[in-house]
Amino acid sequence: MQSMQLRGILKGHYGHILSLALSQDEKLLFSAGDENIVRIWDLTLDGEYRCKYLIHAGADCGDIHAVVYCDRSQVLYIGCKDASLQVRP
């Protein structure tokens, strides 16, 4: 960590953000919360970060409390309030 200065603001969530995960190459940021949506952010543009993909976890899953991305297998794991674990390749 070189500095703690603000590099950009990612706008798009309408509710609370409860989980973040960063890809190993630091090009993608995964964010999720009480909207049942995982947003995948492209961090390659300096200060112009944008949401690249939306993943809808489903209305029945409740809040998303955990997001983990495995770079090696390119799989996203989503932990939901209803105690389910979703696996998204």
Secondary structure, 3 states (H helix, E strand, C coil): CCCCCCCCCCCCCCCCEEEEEECCCCCEEEEEECCCEEEEEECCCCCCCEEEEEEECCHHHCCEEEEEEECCCCEEEEEECCCCEEEEC
